[in-house]
């Protein structure tokens, strides 16, 4: 599995060169082995990308993200089928037991709410609010038809960002949340496809026009990774900057705990999805592995190319 996140903003073209990506700006060139790359972000409408490179990225299961003019992820290019087991996995996924889905959703939402409360605790915020959110986690029932997830989220976001905060409004906080969630969602989708799963067939998310229903189920427990960054760095900002976007991409390479071991987020996502596959293969909810987030904002190494001031300069 690749480890680099490559962000390209100011280049003329990117193309395939043997088993490398070649980044070209004027007379300057940089090559990076495709085997090193986990995620490739193209963030400029003027960059030319070749079809052979796109196909090779798909072959290597590289998470290829193309951003729109507002720098938000617009397209995610994934392989048509993740592996040779794709038809088998598709049949199994369609037949996943509905009762197990409800029980699994209960586990996921409880895990998510406890991660939210853990973040508030690490930030030394209001203990009464934390206790209330923890209480909601123990009231989640299979399928969460009483919407304890929504009650917890409303309480959680108001404690993080103020009583007047509302999701999906046009402000830097929401812009940061949306950007970060989009990056995580793409990384999750890449992993699902690599394991032969179809992102559009979810556990509880069942949007008729949503191609990432399963990704949206998986992402729930990871959302506080992005929430923490936005709280610490964007709460008082007036605009989401390029550096903010780069830093958000970086923190998706941080660590988490799963199966009592510290892992990169990339590995954690893979192990977490494996546990969910195991639940459906055995109809045993006890195979579900909780994810526990680590609240220390160090920045994972990211290789990004903003411009070329001199030959082969990497920034």
N, C-alpha and C positions, 0 to 999 in steps of 0.2 A: 504493500500500500504506500502511495506517495505521501510526503509530509509537508511539501511546500505549498503555500498559498501565494499564487503569482497574480499581482494586480497590475494591469497595463492601462495607462491613461494617455500617455503622449507618445505615440508611435505611428508610423505610416502604415505598416502591415505586420501581420504575424502569419507565419507559414510553417509547413512541415519541412524539416531537413533531416534526413535519415530517421532516427528515432528521437529527434529533438524538436522543440519548438524554437523557431528563429524569429527574433523580434528585431524589426528594422526601423531605424529613424535616420533619414538622410543617408549618409555614408557609413553610419555606425550600426553594428549588429551585435546581438547577444544571443547565445544559444543555451537552452536548459534541457537536460534530459527529461523526457516525458515520464519516465519511471519515478522521478522525484516529485512530481506534481500531484497534489490532492485536489486543489481547486484552482481554476483559472478564471479571473474576472476581467472582462473587457469593458472598460468604462470610457468610451469615446466613440461618438457616432461616425467619426471619419476614418477609423481604423478598418483596414481591409483584412479579412480572415479567409483563408483558403479552405475549400471543401476537403482536400486530403487531410488537413490538420484537424478539421472537425471530426472526420471519420476516425482518425487515429486517437483523438481524445475519447471518443465513444468506445473504441476498442479497448482502451486502457482504463475505462470507467473513471475518467477525470470529470470532476464536477465543473462543467463549463457554464459560466454565467455571463449573460450579455445585458448591460445596463441601458436604460433609456436616457433621454436628454436631461432628465432630472436626477440622474445618477442612481436611480433605484433599479434593482434587478427586474428585468422585463422578460427575459427568456432563460430557460434552463434547458440545455441540450443533453438529453440522456439517451443511452442505447435503446434500440427497439426492444431488445430482450436482454435481461441481465446475465443469464447463464443458460447452460444446456437444459437445466431443470425448469425453465420458465413455463412450459405448458403444464407440467405436473403441478408446480406450485400454484399456478393460476386456478386449476381445478380445486385444489385443496383450499385455497383462499376463499373461493366462492362458497365453499361448503362449510366454512368455519361455523361452529356451533353458536347459536344466538344466545343461549344462556351463559355460555363462557364469555361471550363478548360483554354482556352486562356485568359479570363479575370482574372481568379484566378492566373495564372502564372504571369501576369502583376503585380498584387498586391504583390506576393511573391518576385519577383525580385526587385521591388521598395523598399520594406521593407528591403531586404538584402543589397542593395546598400546604403540606408540611415544608416543602422547599421554599415556598413563599414566606411562611412564618419564620423559617430559619434565617432568611435574608433580613427580615425586619429585626430579628434578634441580633444579628451580627452588626447591624447599623445602630444598635442601642435606641431603637424607636419605642413607641408607647407599649408598655407591657400589657396593659388591658386589651389593646387591639390585638396584640400577638396571641393572647389567651383566647380571645373570641375566634380568631382564625383557626387556631389549633382545635377549638371546640367544633367548628364546622367540619374539619377533616374527619372527626369521629362520627359525624352524622351522615356522611355520604353513604348512600345505599346503592345496590346494584343498578346501574343505568343512571343514577343521580337524577331521578325524575323530580325531586324536590329542589333541584338546582342549588345545592350547597356550593358548587363550583362558582356560580355567578355571585352569590352573596359574599364568598371569600374574596373573589377578585375585586368587587366593588370596594370592600373594606380595605383591602391590601393596597390598591392603587391610590386611594385617597390618603392613606397613611404615608405612602411614598412621595406622592407628588402634590398633595394638598387637596382640600375638600372640594375645590372647584374643578378638579381634573376630570376630564372625560376622554375615554378612548375614541380614536378615529377622528378627532378634531385636527385642524390644520395648524400644528405648532411643532417646534423642534423636538419636544419630548416624544410625541407620537411618531414623528418622522424617524427618530432614532430607534424607537421600538419596532416600527414596521420594517426598517432596513435590516436590523439585526435578526428579527424573526425570519425575514426572507432568506438571509444567508444560511441560518440554521436549517430552515426548511429544505433548501437545496441540498445541503450536505446529508440530511436524513434521506431525501429522495434517492440520492446517488447510492446510498448504502442499501436501501430497500431493493432497488433494481439489481444491484450486484448479487443479492441473495435470492433473486428470482421472483420477488414479490411485485405486485402492481400497486403503485401509490394511490390510484384512484379508488380502490376498494377498501373502505375504512372499517374501523371497529365500531365507533359510534358516529363519527363524521360521515355523512352520506349525501353531501351536496351533489345535486344532479349535474351541475356544470363545474364541479371542483375536481381537477385532475390530481389533487394531492390530499385526498381525504385521509388516507392512512398516515401520511407524513404529518398531518395536523393532529392526529391522535398521538403520535410518538413525540412530537415537539413539546407537549404540555409540560413535562417534568423539567425541560431544559430552559424554559422561558426566563426564569429568574437570573440566568447568566447575563442576558441582555438588560434586564431590568436594573441590575446592580450597576452596570456601566452607565446607563442613562441617568440614574439617580446621582452618581458621583461626578459625572462630567457634563451632563447636558441640562440639568435642572434649571440652571440660571442662564443658559445660552440663548441667543436670539436666532441662530441659524445653524443648520447641520452642515459642518464644513467637510472638506476633503479629508483632513486629518482625522476628524471624528469617524468618518466612514472607514478609513484604514484601521483605526484602533478597534472599531467594532468587529471588523473581519479578524483582526489579530486575536481577540479574546475568545473566539470560537475554537481556538487551538489550546485553550487552557485545560485544566484537569478537573476530574470529578471522581467520586468514589462509587464503585459498583462491585458487588461480591467481595466487599471488605478490602478492596485493593484500589489504589490510586492509579487512574488511567487518564490518558488524553481524552478530550471530548470525542475525537474521532473514534478511538477504540471503545469508549463508553457507549456511543450510539450503536456500534456493531454488536457489542455484548448484550445490550438492552434489547435490540431487535431479535437476537438469537433466543433470548429468554421468552419473548412473546411468541415466537414460532414454536418453541417447545411447549408452551401452554396449550396451543391449539393442536399440536401433534398428540399430546397425551390427555387433553381435557382435564389437566391438573393445574389449578390456578396457583399452586404453591411454587411453580417454576418461575413465576414473575420475580424479577430482580429489581429492587428499588435503586434509584439513582439519588445520590446525595451530593449536592454541589459544594464546591470549595470556594469560600468567599475571600479570595486574595487576588487582586487584579494585577497580576504580572502579565506581560504580553508575550505570547508565543512568537517564535521567529516567523516573520513573513518576508518574502522576497517580492518587492513590487518595483515596477519600472515606471517612473513618472516622466522622465525625460532623459535625454542623453547629452550631457554637457561635453563629454569627451568620449573617445572610443572605448566601448565596453565598460562604461561607468554604470555601476549597479547601485540603485538607491532604494 
